[in-house]
């Protein structure tokens, strides 16, 4: 099997992999993808030594953002985990870990 020639163009004159006919319609509204909120939660995880309260704040903020986005129709995120259900499980897990850390600090 041979790979397609990247120089081949479609009937529109654009490379085949960039053919506007294959792209989503610009008039279709796309749901907001709260990728930054997932990134913030990951950074807060790396900063665990800085305090679990920070992790809890970012994880809950990200979780709420992804719940809203999922309700608006977002099913796949730009987050590394891709599926918004996995992102919600990840962020929920971070919130639980943060709560456990806070409990350990207070106890």
N, C-alpha and C positions, 0 to 999 in steps of 0.2 A: 504494500500500500504506500502511496506517496502522499505527502502533505500538500495541501492547497498552496498555490503560489500566492504570496502576500501582495504581489503586484497586480493581481487580477482585480478588476473593478466591476462593480455592478452596473446595471443599466442607468443608474442615476449619476454615474461618473465618480462615485466615491468608492474607496476600498470596500470589499464585500463585508468585512467585519464591522464597518461603520455605516452601513446602509441605513438611512433614516427611516426607511419603511420597516426595519426590524427593531427600531427603538420604541420605547413606550411613548404614547402620545403626549405631547407637551400640554395638551388641554386637560388631561386626566390629573386630578389633584392627588399627590402622593402624601401619605401620612408622615408626620414628623418622626424622624429617627433620633431619639435622645442618646446617641453614641457617647457624647461627652460625659454624660452622667455615669455610664459604665466605666469610662476611663477614670473619672474622679474616684469611684469606689475602688478601683484597682490601685490607684496611687495611695489612697487612704490605707488599704491593706498593707502595702509596702511600708507605710509609716506607722505600723502597729505600735512600735515602741514609743511613738509620739503620743499615743493614747487611744484607747478603744472608743472614746466618745466621738472622735473625728471619724473613725470608720463607721460608726453607727449613723452619724448625720449624712455622710455621703451615700452609704448603702440604702438608707431609707429614701433619700432624695432620688436616687437612681431607680429604685423599685417603683416609686410613685410615678415617675416619668415614663417608665416602660409599661406600667399598667394602663396609663392614659393613652399611650401610643398604640398599645395592643387593642384597646377598645375602639380606637379610631381606624383600625384596620391594618396596622403594621404587623406583619408576620415574620419577616426576616430583617435583621438588623445588620449594620456594618460592623457591629461588635464581632470579635473573634469567634464567639459562640454561635453566631448567625441566627439561630432560632430564638425568638423572643421568649419562649417558654424556658429555654435553658438560661437565658440571661436573668429572668425573674428568679429561677432557682438559685443561681449564683449570688445574686444580690441579696436574696432572702437569707441564704447561708451566711453571707458576710454580716448581716444584721444580727443573726443569732450568735455568731462568734463575738461580735462587739458587745452584745448584752452579757455574754459569759465573761468577757474580759472586765467589764465594768463591775459585775458581781464579784469577781475575784479581787479587784482593787478595793471594793468597799468592805469585803469580808475578811 
